[in-house]
């Protein structure tokens, strides 16, 4: 458990490194870098707190909620990077703001499956402009995300390596994503 969570935290370097190395020096590239840079330390911190067993309930703690909050913040920022549209980004930001709000309110909507679905929808919103501009690259990024997500879902059969594989796959997909920002 300790090694797994340390690897989960450290593997967040992959998407950050990919986007920093590859994003263009435009306002869109800078937005992608900023969103990723905001999320990476929060995610890394959450996983390291789990490794240190500082969260009695890792699925119901402030660290997990912050990690997923910043996933949605980064997704809204990535939407601007991929769409170049203030209006589309505003709609994505409204959606992600609602999803963030739901993270912090207990209720029947707060299940792992529903949280994962909301994250997947946030990803699809920022990938849609990529598909509209470059179907081949959009498909390549989506396939990488789907394979990475499968590893995440199969975390237990993979003996805890699925989450780390997901982060590494996210790095691979964001390396490609940075080409089309």
Buried (B, 14 or more C-beta within 10 A) or exposed (E): EEEBBBBBBBBBBBBBBBBBEBBBEEEBBBBBBBBBBEBBEBBBBBBBBBBEEEBEEBEEBEBBBBBBBBBBBBBBBBBBBBBBEEEBBEBBBEBBEEBBEBBEEEEEEBEEEEBBEBBEBBBEBBBBBBBEEBEEBBEBBBEBBEBBBBBBEEBEEBEBBBBBBBBBBBBBBBBBBBBBB
